């Protein structure tokens, strides 16, 4: 009997220990779920606030413009502010999508030959526009022993422009922003490029530096200088995606120093190197004597109207199609060579842009191969770009459309 009781006690003790362990595990799971729920809720709350802020500005400015249609000076003022709010909203959506793709493992880093000097020239051009408007001195010093490397020029520019843009934003008029670039050779024909961005702006507190890489984090009164708090998060993620590191030093009231180190393979300058990147060409007004005809295919009436008005202002004639099938029919019925360019929305009823492009490319007429087809899409994912190329399209413009980029693509 005694032995039975001992065994029973052991069994009950074991069961109790197992139940207690499972209870602790369950409590930890519940706490983790609550933490994740809180983080998601906080993220959505912050994102909602960031999106609603420029939307509120856009709606308010639209009202003020209607109220001042007879006041050109006021209209110009409101248009300038409308552009700022619209660009802010576009950048916010782009940053959110990029971070989402990184977290889901969907963001690919392209490994293509690039010239770091060309990348830095483009960055310098973009940053100088901001520094001149803010009356801030910008200096760039480079020492590149291996300017030709393999990497993603688009993502590299995104990192540098983001960090430099923040430096300009948080530096007062009369201040300075510097970019220093250097390199050290690594084993196996690799090189590490170091980008150092310094400024004498407002700086950051030691407490905030511990949160700087978290999304939507901004420090106190500096929130009033605009920004969505996603820039540094995105820069860190992109840098690490490239196998690099990023660090920051800052003193409140004295300035900030970001250091980005990115390793890469060196590349030899070849003919294929020059084709490694399609560069955006700024559009400049030019006389169009032949008044070329552009077929605009989009199921959204407002989008068609905006595109046609812009093109008319640049000397183009336009023809409108409400879906891909109409675009195919209009091209097929046109005189060969009369339609020289097609703006093709991707998502349309009846027939989408991909299918329409394939139909046109397969037509038995000489201009089916030569007509320029530019895709318009709200989806900036790499898969969409590859599908457009396979469908025979000559380029892709993402929405919201950059007008200068669109006009450059049509040239």
Buried (B, 14 or more C-beta within 10 A) or exposed (E): EEEEEEEEEEEEEEEEEEEEEEEEEEEEEEEEEEEEEEEEEEEEEBBEEBBEBBEEBBEBBEEBBEEBEEEEEBBEBBEEBBEBBBEBBBBBBBBBBBBEBBEEEEBEBBBBBBBBEEBBEBBBEBBBEBBEEBEBEBEBEBEBEBBBBBBBBBBBBBBBBBBBBBBBBBBEEEBBBBBBBBBEEEEEEBBBBBBBBBBBBBBBEEEBBEEBBEBBBBBEEBEEEEBBBBBBBBBBBBBEBBBBBBEBEBEBEEBBBBBBBBBBBBBEEEEEBEEBBEEEEEBEEEEEEEEBBBBBBBBBEEBBEBBBEBBEEBBBBBBBBBBBBBBBBBBEEBEEEBBBBBBBBBBBEBBBBBBBBBBBBEBEBEBBEEBBBBBBBEBBBEEBBEBBEEBBBBBBBBBEBBBEBBBBBBE
